[in-house]
Amino acid sequence: MKKAALITFTSCFGCSFEFLNLRDNLLKVFEKLDFVDFKLVQERNVEGYDLVFIEGGISRKNEIPEIRGIRKRAKVLVALGACACNGCVMTLKNYRKDAEKQVYGKNFFGSLPVKGIDAYVKVDHYLRGCPFFRHELLSLVKSLLIGKKWKEKDYDVCMECRKRDNDCFLDGGEPCLGPISRAGCKAICPTNEYPCVGCRGLAEDRNLDRFLKVIREMMEKKDIKKKLEMYGLYDKIKVEEAWKKLK
């Protein structure tokens, strides 16, 4: 049986609880993977892992050597959920001056700008979303166990919206990040009448230039920036020519 771990850094533990919400499928996963390190189940130090799921982003200096040590002991490392993949809503701190001082009075924790774990270590697979999506985790685990190559979706959420016959928020004049956000969520937010917020990061095939022209008719540039800050999208978009030339 392969040794596995779910190790948590700065996060809300939401992905750990979602992992347990696999219910009947969880038992099937436990039959194939021996979780030797999982705070909500059991925790012990081991020499190495066949598979490690990392939950949470890197937000403190002391977390950097810790995650690098885990990477050295892991054959396969998976970023589990938006915090690990792109920093999630914690990246809002990055755009506020003296955020830690405002909250704690002084720097107690060696706070850093929040980033996804791939800023510090090589990530083999990403399970995106806040929290991750169970169908993707099961698909990844099955692929790894049988030695099959697993590939995440590289197109945008709009494609999944069309498959589900959802009305387009942008057509209705309401801002939505679906055209530039990575699919794989089955358009869960628009299907439940809530615009996409980009929790899964940027789609590889995004047409940023066209998207910005459309959403600029609905919002000021400063408001678009705030919307992009929530899941760390702004850091990647601000260096693109389409953003620089947006008035």
Contacts in CASP RR format, 6 or more apart in sequence:
PFRMAT RR
TARGET T0000
AUTHOR 0000-0000-0000
METHOD contacts of the structure
MODEL  1
MKKAALITFTSCFGCSFEFLNLRDNLLKVFEKLDFVDFKLVQERNVEGYD
LVFIEGGISRKNEIPEIRGIRKRAKVLVALGACACNGCVMTLKNYRKDAE
KQVYGKNFFGSLPVKGIDAYVKVDHYLRGCPFFRHELLSLVKSLLIGKKW
KEKDYDVCMECRKRDNDCFLDGGEPCLGPISRAGCKAICPTNEYPCVGCR
GLAEDRNLDRFLKVIREMMEKKDIKKKLEMYGLYDKIKVEEAWKKLK
1 32 0 8 1.000
1 33 0 8 1.000
1 34 0 8 1.000
2 32 0 8 1.000
2 33 0 8 1.000
2 34 0 8 1.000
2 50 0 8 1.000
2 51 0 8 1.000
2 145 0 8 1.000
3 33 0 8 1.000
3 34 0 8 1.000
3 36 0 8 1.000
3 46 0 8 1.000
3 48 0 8 1.000
3 49 0 8 1.000
3 50 0 8 1.000
3 51 0 8 1.000
4 33 0 8 1.000
4 34 0 8 1.000
4 35 0 8 1.000
4 36 0 8 1.000
4 49 0 8 1.000
4 50 0 8 1.000
4 51 0 8 1.000
4 52 0 8 1.000
4 53 0 8 1.000
5 35 0 8 1.000
5 36 0 8 1.000
5 37 0 8 1.000
5 38 0 8 1.000
5 46 0 8 1.000
5 49 0 8 1.000
5 51 0 8 1.000
5 52 0 8 1.000
5 53 0 8 1.000
5 74 0 8 1.000
6 16 0 8 1.000
6 19 0 8 1.000
6 35 0 8 1.000
6 37 0 8 1.000
6 38 0 8 1.000
6 39 0 8 1.000
6 52 0 8 1.000
6 53 0 8 1.000
6 55 0 8 1.000
6 80 0 8 1.000
7 37 0 8 1.000
7 52 0 8 1.000
7 53 0 8 1.000
7 54 0 8 1.000
7 55 0 8 1.000
7 70 0 8 1.000
8 16 0 8 1.000
8 39 0 8 1.000
8 54 0 8 1.000
8 55 0 8 1.000
8 56 0 8 1.000
9 54 0 8 1.000
9 55 0 8 1.000
9 56 0 8 1.000
9 57 0 8 1.000
9 58 0 8 1.000
9 59 0 8 1.000
9 63 0 8 1.000
9 66 0 8 1.000
9 67 0 8 1.000
9 83 0 8 1.000
9 84 0 8 1.000
9 117 0 8 1.000
10 56 0 8 1.000
10 57 0 8 1.000
10 58 0 8 1.000
10 59 0 8 1.000
10 60 0 8 1.000
10 63 0 8 1.000
10 83 0 8 1.000
10 90 0 8 1.000
10 114 0 8 1.000
11 55 0 8 1.000
11 56 0 8 1.000
11 57 0 8 1.000
11 83 0 8 1.000
11 84 0 8 1.000
11 88 0 8 1.000
12 83 0 8 1.000
13 40 0 8 1.000
13 55 0 8 1.000
14 55 0 8 1.000
14 131 0 8 1.000
15 55 0 8 1.000
15 56 0 8 1.000
15 80 0 8 1.000
15 81 0 8 1.000
15 83 0 8 1.000
15 84 0 8 1.000
15 131 0 8 1.000
15 132 0 8 1.000
16 38 0 8 1.000
16 39 0 8 1.000
16 40 0 8 1.000
16 55 0 8 1.000
17 40 0 8 1.000
17 131 0 8 1.000
18 131 0 8 1.000
18 132 0 8 1.000
18 134 0 8 1.000
19 26 0 8 1.000
19 40 0 8 1.000
19 53 0 8 1.000
19 80 0 8 1.000
19 137 0 8 1.000
20 26 0 8 1.000
20 40 0 8 1.000
21 134 0 8 1.000
22 29 0 8 1.000
22 134 0 8 1.000
22 137 0 8 1.000
22 138 0 8 1.000
25 134 0 8 1.000
25 138 0 8 1.000
29 138 0 8 1.000
29 141 0 8 1.000
32 141 0 8 1.000
32 145 0 8 1.000
33 51 0 8 1.000
33 141 0 8 1.000
35 41 0 8 1.000
35 42 0 8 1.000
36 42 0 8 1.000
36 44 0 8 1.000
36 46 0 8 1.000
36 49 0 8 1.000
37 43 0 8 1.000
37 44 0 8 1.000
37 45 0 8 1.000
37 46 0 8 1.000
37 49 0 8 1.000
46 73 0 8 1.000
47 73 0 8 1.000
48 73 0 8 1.000
48 74 0 8 1.000
49 70 0 8 1.000
49 73 0 8 1.000
49 74 0 8 1.000
49 75 0 8 1.000
50 74 0 8 1.000
50 75 0 8 1.000
50 76 0 8 1.000
51 74 0 8 1.000
51 75 0 8 1.000
51 76 0 8 1.000
51 78 0 8 1.000
51 144 0 8 1.000
52 70 0 8 1.000
52 73 0 8 1.000
52 74 0 8 1.000
52 76 0 8 1.000
52 77 0 8 1.000
52 78 0 8 1.000
53 78 0 8 1.000
53 80 0 8 1.000
53 127 0 8 1.000
54 67 0 8 1.000
54 70 0 8 1.000
54 77 0 8 1.000
54 78 0 8 1.000
54 79 0 8 1.000
54 80 0 8 1.000
54 84 0 8 1.000
54 117 0 8 1.000
55 80 0 8 1.000
55 81 0 8 1.000
55 83 0 8 1.000
55 84 0 8 1.000
56 80 0 8 1.000
56 81 0 8 1.000
56 83 0 8 1.000
56 84 0 8 1.000
56 87 0 8 1.000
56 88 0 8 1.000
56 116 0 8 1.000
56 117 0 8 1.000
57 63 0 8 1.000
57 83 0 8 1.000
57 84 0 8 1.000
57 87 0 8 1.000
57 88 0 8 1.000
57 90 0 8 1.000
57 114 0 8 1.000
57 115 0 8 1.000
57 116 0 8 1.000
57 117 0 8 1.000
58 64 0 8 1.000
58 67 0 8 1.000
58 112 0 8 1.000
58 114 0 8 1.000
58 115 0 8 1.000
58 116 0 8 1.000
58 117 0 8 1.000
58 119 0 8 1.000
58 120 0 8 1.000
59 90 0 8 1.000
59 93 0 8 1.000
59 111 0 8 1.000
59 112 0 8 1.000
59 114 0 8 1.000
60 109 0 8 1.000
60 110 0 8 1.000
60 111 0 8 1.000
60 112 0 8 1.000
61 110 0 8 1.000
61 112 0 8 1.000
62 110 0 8 1.000
64 120 0 8 1.000
67 117 0 8 1.000
67 120 0 8 1.000
67 121 0 8 1.000
68 120 0 8 1.000
68 121 0 8 1.000
70 77 0 8 1.000
70 121 0 8 1.000
71 77 0 8 1.000
71 121 0 8 1.000
71 122 0 8 1.000
76 124 0 8 1.000
76 125 0 8 1.000
76 144 0 8 1.000
77 121 0 8 1.000
77 122 0 8 1.000
77 123 0 8 1.000
77 124 0 8 1.000
77 125 0 8 1.000
78 123 0 8 1.000
78 124 0 8 1.000
78 125 0 8 1.000
78 126 0 8 1.000
78 127 0 8 1.000
78 140 0 8 1.000
79 85 0 8 1.000
79 116 0 8 1.000
79 117 0 8 1.000
79 118 0 8 1.000
79 123 0 8 1.000
79 125 0 8 1.000
79 126 0 8 1.000
79 127 0 8 1.000
80 127 0 8 1.000
80 132 0 8 1.000
80 137 0 8 1.000
81 88 0 8 1.000
81 127 0 8 1.000
81 128 0 8 1.000
81 129 0 8 1.000
81 130 0 8 1.000
81 131 0 8 1.000
81 132 0 8 1.000
82 88 0 8 1.000
82 89 0 8 1.000
82 128 0 8 1.000
82 129 0 8 1.000
82 130 0 8 1.000
82 131 0 8 1.000
82 199 0 8 1.000
82 200 0 8 1.000
82 201 0 8 1.000
82 231 0 8 1.000
83 90 0 8 1.000
83 116 0 8 1.000
83 130 0 8 1.000
84 116 0 8 1.000
84 117 0 8 1.000
85 116 0 8 1.000
85 117 0 8 1.000
85 118 0 8 1.000
85 126 0 8 1.000
85 127 0 8 1.000
85 128 0 8 1.000
85 129 0 8 1.000
85 200 0 8 1.000
85 201 0 8 1.000
86 116 0 8 1.000
86 128 0 8 1.000
86 201 0 8 1.000
86 231 0 8 1.000
86 232 0 8 1.000
86 233 0 8 1.000
87 114 0 8 1.000
87 115 0 8 1.000
87 116 0 8 1.000
87 231 0 8 1.000
87 232 0 8 1.000
88 130 0 8 1.000
88 199 0 8 1.000
88 231 0 8 1.000
89 130 0 8 1.000
89 230 0 8 1.000
89 231 0 8 1.000
90 114 0 8 1.000
91 113 0 8 1.000
91 114 0 8 1.000
91 115 0 8 1.000
91 229 0 8 1.000
91 230 0 8 1.000
91 231 0 8 1.000
91 232 0 8 1.000
91 235 0 8 1.000
92 229 0 8 1.000
92 230 0 8 1.000
93 99 0 8 1.000
93 100 0 8 1.000
93 111 0 8 1.000
93 113 0 8 1.000
93 114 0 8 1.000
94 113 0 8 1.000
94 114 0 8 1.000
94 229 0 8 1.000
94 232 0 8 1.000
94 235 0 8 1.000
95 229 0 8 1.000
95 234 0 8 1.000
96 102 0 8 1.000
99 111 0 8 1.000
100 107 0 8 1.000
100 108 0 8 1.000
100 109 0 8 1.000
100 110 0 8 1.000
100 111 0 8 1.000
101 107 0 8 1.000
117 123 0 8 1.000
125 140 0 8 1.000
125 150 0 8 1.000
125 152 0 8 1.000
126 152 0 8 1.000
127 133 0 8 1.000
127 136 0 8 1.000
127 137 0 8 1.000
127 140 0 8 1.000
128 136 0 8 1.000
128 152 0 8 1.000
128 182 0 8 1.000
128 184 0 8 1.000
128 185 0 8 1.000
128 199 0 8 1.000
128 200 0 8 1.000
128 201 0 8 1.000
129 185 0 8 1.000
129 199 0 8 1.000
129 200 0 8 1.000
130 199 0 8 1.000
130 231 0 8 1.000
133 184 0 8 1.000
133 185 0 8 1.000
133 186 0 8 1.000
133 188 0 8 1.000
135 186 0 8 1.000
136 152 0 8 1.000
136 184 0 8 1.000
139 150 0 8 1.000
140 150 0 8 1.000
142 148 0 8 1.000
143 149 0 8 1.000
143 150 0 8 1.000
144 150 0 8 1.000
152 182 0 8 1.000
152 184 0 8 1.000
153 182 0 8 1.000
153 183 0 8 1.000
153 184 0 8 1.000
154 182 0 8 1.000
154 203 0 8 1.000
154 204 0 8 1.000
154 205 0 8 1.000
155 182 0 8 1.000
155 183 0 8 1.000
155 203 0 8 1.000
155 204 0 8 1.000
155 205 0 8 1.000
156 178 0 8 1.000
156 179 0 8 1.000
156 180 0 8 1.000
156 181 0 8 1.000
156 182 0 8 1.000
156 183 0 8 1.000
156 203 0 8 1.000
156 205 0 8 1.000
156 206 0 8 1.000
157 177 0 8 1.000
157 178 0 8 1.000
157 179 0 8 1.000
157 181 0 8 1.000
157 182 0 8 1.000
157 183 0 8 1.000
157 184 0 8 1.000
157 185 0 8 1.000
157 187 0 8 1.000
157 190 0 8 1.000
157 196 0 8 1.000
157 198 0 8 1.000
157 200 0 8 1.000
157 203 0 8 1.000
158 168 0 8 1.000
158 178 0 8 1.000
158 179 0 8 1.000
159 183 0 8 1.000
160 183 0 8 1.000
160 184 0 8 1.000
160 185 0 8 1.000
160 186 0 8 1.000
160 187 0 8 1.000
161 168 0 8 1.000
161 178 0 8 1.000
161 187 0 8 1.000
161 190 0 8 1.000
161 191 0 8 1.000
163 187 0 8 1.000
164 186 0 8 1.000
164 187 0 8 1.000
164 190 0 8 1.000
164 191 0 8 1.000
166 187 0 8 1.000
166 190 0 8 1.000
166 191 0 8 1.000
168 176 0 8 1.000
169 175 0 8 1.000
169 176 0 8 1.000
169 190 0 8 1.000
169 195 0 8 1.000
169 196 0 8 1.000
170 176 0 8 1.000
170 179 0 8 1.000
170 214 0 8 1.000
170 215 0 8 1.000
173 218 0 8 1.000
174 195 0 8 1.000
174 218 0 8 1.000
175 195 0 8 1.000
175 215 0 8 1.000
175 218 0 8 1.000
175 219 0 8 1.000
175 224 0 8 1.000
175 227 0 8 1.000
176 190 0 8 1.000
176 195 0 8 1.000
176 196 0 8 1.000
177 195 0 8 1.000
177 196 0 8 1.000
177 197 0 8 1.000
177 198 0 8 1.000
177 227 0 8 1.000
177 228 0 8 1.000
177 233 0 8 1.000
178 190 0 8 1.000
178 195 0 8 1.000
178 196 0 8 1.000
178 198 0 8 1.000
179 206 0 8 1.000
179 207 0 8 1.000
179 210 0 8 1.000
179 211 0 8 1.000
179 214 0 8 1.000
180 198 0 8 1.000
180 202 0 8 1.000
180 203 0 8 1.000
180 206 0 8 1.000
180 207 0 8 1.000
180 208 0 8 1.000
180 211 0 8 1.000
180 233 0 8 1.000
181 196 0 8 1.000
181 198 0 8 1.000
181 199 0 8 1.000
181 200 0 8 1.000
181 201 0 8 1.000
181 202 0 8 1.000
181 203 0 8 1.000
181 206 0 8 1.000
182 198 0 8 1.000
182 200 0 8 1.000
182 201 0 8 1.000
182 202 0 8 1.000
182 203 0 8 1.000
182 204 0 8 1.000
183 200 0 8 1.000
183 203 0 8 1.000
184 200 0 8 1.000
185 199 0 8 1.000
185 200 0 8 1.000
187 196 0 8 1.000
189 195 0 8 1.000
189 196 0 8 1.000
189 197 0 8 1.000
190 196 0 8 1.000
197 227 0 8 1.000
197 230 0 8 1.000
197 231 0 8 1.000
198 230 0 8 1.000
198 231 0 8 1.000
198 233 0 8 1.000
199 231 0 8 1.000
201 231 0 8 1.000
201 232 0 8 1.000
201 233 0 8 1.000
202 233 0 8 1.000
202 236 0 8 1.000
202 237 0 8 1.000
208 237 0 8 1.000
208 240 0 8 1.000
208 242 0 8 1.000
208 243 0 8 1.000
209 242 0 8 1.000
212 224 0 8 1.000
212 242 0 8 1.000
212 243 0 8 1.000
212 246 0 8 1.000
215 224 0 8 1.000
216 224 0 8 1.000
216 246 0 8 1.000
216 247 0 8 1.000
219 227 0 8 1.000
221 246 0 8 1.000
221 247 0 8 1.000
224 246 0 8 1.000
225 234 0 8 1.000
228 234 0 8 1.000
228 237 0 8 1.000
237 243 0 8 1.000
238 244 0 8 1.000
END
